[in-house]
Amino acid sequence: MGLFKMSGDLFGWKNRKTGSVHQYKAADIVSASWIMTGFDAYQLRILLGPHKNDLMVRFDGFHEKNFADLSRHFEAHFKVKLQRGQQAYRGWHWGDVKMEGNNLQLTVDGCAAFDIHAQEIAQVTTPSKNDLAIELIQDDTRDQQEDQLLEVRFYQPFAGDDDAEGPLQQLKQKLVKKSGVAETKMDSVALLNDVPLLVPRGRYEIDIGRRALKFHGKSYDYTIQYSSINRMFLVPRPNSPHVNFILSLENAMRQGQTSYPFVVMQFDSESVHSVDVNLEPAELQQRGLEKLIEGTSKNAQSSVEVCLAGF
């Protein structure tokens, strides 16, 4: 709960409980909508421009009697017409998806159902050619009693030709570009192929970057920032030739409704591997690494990750 205020060139909201203030400039407004959300319950929805990253801000708790005053103020001072809009209410689970700036929008029967800003996206994966899964960033500062949207999935009944790039793949590429979730791939230091994972189960290609690890699987991709790694463990398995390399995460990875606070990799303790490290000689010396690291798989591969993560 809070207080909404407007002046000649500013508008914003103040949280009554915490005192935090969210303030915006009227010059940044692209459009403003008046949306009915219930019986005599309305939402003021304001879209800001590209220089504000196409941010959509919402203010709830208005009544029909507030519309006239708000509309006059918007036109007189902000030079923006407050348009009446309609929220999708039919309960349909299908609709039209499109990108509007940095916002992914779903409309049902011509009415807005929901939208997701690209900066709220943590991962974008295609579990199959007909599915697109969008994982959202978890807000650890929120009230634990409040619900939070963590994942959205889209299904396309007919993906078309297997060799053609379908709408889901095109949408995925747009989301990846807008959200920046693939930036860590661009500065690869080392690449580990066909690494078996026990948690989450599967075989993954691990792209070791300067800031993060990128796991590429058959159906899922994951990104783990080094800053989110709490601990690393190298644990031999009793009565087994295998060794487990374990990452303990501050922010658990998610796959659907399942969360993974640990990532468990499995290596053969006796097999020999080599890892090429793509760093300049000065940085190799600084981090205590060599251009070509050879040895048992558990030592060669884990040493690169440990050094880059700062452990």
N, C-alpha and C positions, 0 to 999 in steps of 0.2 A: 504494500500500500504506500501511496505517496501523493505528492502534489504536482499537478501539471501547470506550467506557467508559459505565457507568451508575452513578448514585447514587440516593438516595431520591427526588429531584425533578428530576434532570437526566439527559440522555444526549447523547452526541456522539462525534466522531471526530477524531483528530489525524493529520495527514500526517507520516509518518516522515521523508520527504525534505525537505520545506519547513518543517515545524513548524507549519503553519497549523492552526487549530482551528475546528471547526464544532460549536456547542453549541446544544441546544434544551431547552425546558422540558417536563417530563412533563405539565403541566397543559394544554399546547396540543394533545395527542394526541387525535385523533378515532377512529382505528382503527389496528390493527397487523396485518400479514399475514406469514406464513411461506411463502415461495414456493420450490419446487424448480426450479432452473435447469440441473441436470445431475446426473451420478452423484455422490451425496453432496456436492452443492453447493447451497447455499440462500442466499436473499436475504431480508433483513429489510426490509419495506416499511412505512413509517409515514406516515400522512396527518395533517397538521396542520390546525387549524381556520381559519375565515374571517379571524380576526384575524391569522393568519399567511399570508393570501392563498391558503389551500387548498394549501399547498406539500406535495409528495410527496417524501420523502427515502428513499433506498435505501442499504442497507449490504450488500455482497457478501462472500463468503469464509467463510460459516458452514457447519457440518456438522450432520448429524442429531443428533449427541450434544449439541449446544448448545441444542437446542430446549427441553428440560425446564428448564434453569436460566433461560433467557430468559423462558419462560412464567411460571414462578413469580415472577420479579422483576416482570414487568409487572403481574401480578394483585395482588401484595402491596403494591407501592409506587406503581405508576402507575394502579391500578384499571382496567386495560384488559386484555381477554382477547386473547391472541395467537392469531389464527385461521389455520388452514392454508388456503392458497389454491393455485390451479393456474394456471400460465402456459400460454397457447395454444401448442401445438406441432405442429399438423397441417399447417402450411404453406399454409393457405388464404389467398387474397388478397381475401377478402370477409368482411364481418361487420356488426355493429351499432355505430353511432356515436352518442354522446350526450355532453352536457356535465354534468359533476359538479362543481359549484362553478366553479372557474377551470381545471379540467382537462378536456381533450378526450380521451375514452376510446374505444378500439376494442376490442370483445369479439368473439371467434370461438368459436362453439359454446358460449357461456356462460362462456368463460375469457378473462381479460385478455390482450390482445395487446400493446398499448402505450398510453401516454398522453402528452399534450403539455400543458405548462402554458402558460396564455395569455401570460404574461410572456416566454416564449421565442419568441413570434411576431413576425416583422418585417413581413410582408405577407400579405394574404389577397386572392386574386383568383379570378374565375370566367372562365377562358379561353373557355368555352362554357356553355350552359345545363345541360349534363350533367357539367361538371367543376368541381372546387373545388381550387385550388392554395394550399398553405400554405407560405410561406417562413419559415425559422427564423433567428434571430439567430446570426451567426457569433461564436464564442468565439476571439478572437485570442490569448488567454493560454494556450491548451491546448498540450500537447505535440504538435508537428507530426507525430509518428509515429502519433498516435491518429486514428481515424476520427471523423467528425462528421456528424450528420444535418443536411442543409441544406434539404430540401424534402420535403413529403408531398402526394400528390395523391389525391383521392377522385373516383370516377366513379359516377354514378347512371344505370343503364341506361334508365330511363323517368322523365323529368322531369315528365310530366303536361301539363296545359294550358299553352300558351305564355303566356297572360295571367295565370295563377295564380302565386302565390309558392310555389315548391316547397321541399322540405326543404333542398336545398343553399343556397338563398338565405337561408332562415331560420337555418341553421347559420352562414353567412357573417356575418350581422348580429350573431349572438351572439358570434362570435370577434372581430369588429371592436370591439364594445363592451367585451368582457372585456380584450382586449389593449391597447386604446387607440390602435391604429394610425391611427385617423381623427381624432385630436384636432387635428392641424394644420389641418384644413379649417375649423375653427370660427372662426379668427381670420384671415380672408382679407384681404390688403392690396390685391391686384390680380389680375385674371384675364386670361389670354392664351388666345385661342381658335384652334383649328385650326393649331397650330404643327407644322411638319414636322420630324421627327427622323430623322437618318441612322443614329444609334446610340443606343438600339435603334430599328430602323426602324419608322416609322408616323407617324400624326398624333395629336397629344395636346393636350388642354386643360390648361394649366399654371396651377395655383392657387398664387399667391405668398403665403405666410404670413409671420408674424414670425419663426418658428423653422425653417421648412422649406419646400421646394418639393414640391407634390403634382402628379404627372403622371397624368391620366386618359385612358386610351386605350380603344379599342373592346373589347379583350380583357384588357388588363393595366393595373393601377394601380401607381405607384411613389411612394415618399416618400424625399426626400433631405434630411437634416438639414443646415443650414448648417455645423455643426461638422465634418461629414465632407467638406466641399469644400476641397481643397488649393489649387487654382489655377483661374483663369478666363482663357480666351483668346478674342480676337476675331480671326479669321483670314480674310482675303479669299481667295477661290478664283481662281486665275489663269485668265484668258480666260473668265470667267463673271460674270454679274451678281449672284451670290450671295455671301453672307458666312456663315461658320460661327462660332457661339458655342459654345465647348467648356467643359465642366465636368470637372475632374480630381478624382476621388473617392478618399478614403482607404479607404473600405469599398465595394468594387465592388457595383453592383446585380446582381441575379441574375434570370434567366429560365430555369427548368429547370436544365440543366447548364451553361448559358452565363453567364459573368460579364462585366459591363461596367464597367471601371475609368474609362471616359470616357462622357460624354453629349454628343452632337453635335447641336446645333440648327442649322437652316438658315434664313436670312432673305434676302429680296430687298433688295439694297443701295440700290435706288432707290425702292421703294414707300414710301408715307407712311402711318403709323398713329398712333393716339392710345391712351393707356393712362390709365384713371382710377385714382388712388391713394387708397385708403381709410385715410388717416391724419389725425390732428388737425393744425391749422396749426403748432403748436409743434414737433411731431415732424417735419413736412415740412421746416421750416426747419433743424432739427437735422441731418437727413440730407441736406440739399441737394437736396430733391425739390420738385416742384410738384404741385398737385392734379390737373392734367391735363397729361400729358407728350405732346407731339406732335413728330413728326419721322420720320426713316426708321425702318423697323421694327427694324433692328439696334440703333439707338441708343436708341429709346424703350423697348424691352422689356428690353434687357440692362442699362440704367442702373438700373432698379428692382431687379433681382436683385443687382447689384453692391453697391448701397447697403445693402440689407437684410442681405446676407451679411456685411457689414463689411469688404469689400475696398476 
